[in-house]
């Protein structure tokens, strides 16, 4: 029996109409899928309803994948794909496998010689980078910074030094309710000449993207509280 395909399904980043940022191919593929591996079942059900109002949501099987999912459960998630069934892997926002737990499923699919098909969709990380005007030839995504303040300060200094010595843009993110605190720390810790790009609520009606030096940002900062944001620095 021929194995099924694992489709990597992009999700809107914010409260955006899917048709504005999601290609038709995604609509076509998801219409014929009835099994999805998702980070959050409630938001995924809502997203599928937006894509296909006519689809019976109660006939869809949603398999939850988060930090509480065991390796044994993940193994079971791909059983039906080995029996010829196609499955969609969906992130909470953006593309699965980047800053979300989807990579473990993709890795397992490759181990089992399952075809993996990534579909085009919005990535807040890449959109922030290309809109920043900073180095897009050499860059690194660093995920979330440490929670401990001293470790965070040390990490920021390390990233700034790496950016300077390797001519590399450094990208990172923070939990939305802590954005104002990390911005305040950035302005205190980084050199005044270091460039800082802030991209908040990308692809939504309240999108905010600006790049300035740390000196220029001082005393002129946006309110980022509870606004999903990506930060890019270049020394």
N, C-alpha and C positions, 0 to 999 in steps of 0.2 A: 504494500500500500504506500502511495506517495504521501510524504509528510506535508502538513499544512505550512503556512507562512506566518511569521511574526511581523505584523505591521506596527511601526512606531508612529503613533498618532499625535500630531501637535495639538496643543490646546491654546485658546486665547490667553493672553497674559493678564489682562484686566477685564473690566466689564465692557467688552467690545463686541460688536456684531460679528459673528463668525465670518460672514461673507466679506468683511472688510480686510481680514488678515489671513483667512484660511483658504487655500486653493481648492478648486473644484474636485481635484483628484481625491482629496480627503473626504469630501462629501460622498463621492462615488464608492470609495472603499468601505467606509463605516456603515453605509447603507446595507451592505451584505455581511456584516459581522454581528454575531450575537453573543460573543464572549470577549470581555475586556478585562485586562489586568490594570488596576487603577490605584492611585494613591489615596483617593477619597471617594467613596461611593456616592455620597449625596451630590457633590459638585459635578461628578462625572455623569450622573443621571441627568442633571440639569443641562449639561453641555450637549449630550446626545439629543435631548429634546429640542435644543436650539438648532442643531444640525438637521434633524429629521422629526418635525412635529407629528408626522403621520406614523412613525415607527412605534410599535407597542413596547414601551419601556419595561413592562413586567415580564416580557419574554427574553430579556437580555440577562446574561449571567455576568455579574461583576465580582472579580476576585481582588481582594484588597491587598495592597503591597505597601508596607510602611516599616518603620523600625521595629515593630512588634512581630512582623512576619518571620517565621522560622525558616531555615534552609530546607527543611522537610516539606513545608507547605509550598515553597517555590518550586521544588522538584515536581510536586503534584500538579502545579498550575500548567505545566507543559504536556501533561499526559494526552490531552485531547488533540494537541497539535501533532503529536506523533501518530495519531490515528486519522490524519488527513484534514483536521479542522483548522481554519484560519483564526488567529487571535490578534486583537489589538492591544498594544501596550500604551497607556496614556499617563502623562504626567499631570500634576495638579495645575501647572501653568507652563506654557512654553513647550519645549521639546523634552521627551523622556530620556533619561540617562545622563542629563546634565543638572547637577545640583538636586537630584532626586534619586530614589532607590532603584530606578528602572534598570540600571546597568547590570545588576545581578541577574536579571531575567535574560537580558541580551547575551551575557556571557554564557549562561546555561544553554541558550539556543545554539550558539556556535559549537559548544561541546557536543551537542546532540545532532550536529549537521543539519540544523533547521535554517531555512532561508530567512534572512532578516531584511526587511524593506523599510528604510527610513523615508517618511513623507515630509515634504517641505512645510515649514510653519514658522511662526515668530519665535525668536530667541532673544530675551532681554539682554543677555550678555553680549551677543554679537551686535545687536542694534545699538546698544550703549557705546560700544567700541567704535563702530563706523561713524556714529554721530558726534564723537568726541573730538575728532581731529588729531588724536594722539596716535602713536605708532601702531599701525595695523599689520606691520610686517613681522613684528616680534612682540608677543604679548603672552601673559599668563593669567589664568583664572585661579584665584586662591580660595574661593568659597567663602565661608564665614570666618571671621577673625576670632581669636580666643576670647572667652568671657572675662577671665581675670584681667583687671586693668593693667597690671604691670606686664603681664604676658602680651597683652594687646599692644601696649606702647612699644615693647621690644619688637613685635612682629611688624608694626608699621615702619619702624626705623629700618628693619631688615629689608622690607619691600622697597622702601625708598632708595636704599643703597643698591639693591639689585637692579632697580630701574635705571639708576645712573650708570653703574658699571657695565651693564649688559645692554643698555639702550632699549629697555623692554617696558612696555606698558603693563601695569599691574592692576588687575581687576578683582574686585571683591564685593561682597554684599553684606547686609545686616538685616536682622528681624525688623520689620517696619516700625514697631513701637520703640525701638532703640536707635532709630536713624539720627535723631537730633543729638543724642549723646555721642555717637561715633563721629558725626560731623564736627562737633565741638572739639573732640580729641584730635581729629585730623588737623584742625587749624592751630592747635597748640603744639603738636608734635612735629609736623612736617616743616621743612624749610620754606621760607616765604616765597622762594622762586619756583618751587615745585608746582606743576600744573595739576589741577584737580578737576575732573569732570564729574558732574552729578546728573544722572538720568533717572527721573522718577515717573512712575505711572506711564511707562512707554506704551504707545499705541492707543491710549485712551484720550478722551476729550480734554483731560487735565494734564496731558504730557508736559514735562519740564525737562529740558536738556540744556546745560550750559557748561562751558569749560573756561576756567579762569585760573590765575595763579593763586596760591594760598593767601598771599598778601591782598589780592583783589577781593577774595571771598570774605575776608575779615570784616566784621561789622555790616555785612551785606549778605546774610545767609537766608535761604528759603526755609519755610517750615516743612519738614519732611516727616512729621509724626504720622505714623500709620499709613505712609505712602510707600509702596514697594519701590525700591531704588537700587541702582547699581552705581558703584563708585569706581573711577579709573584714575590712577595717578601716573605721572611721568616726570621724573626729576631731570 
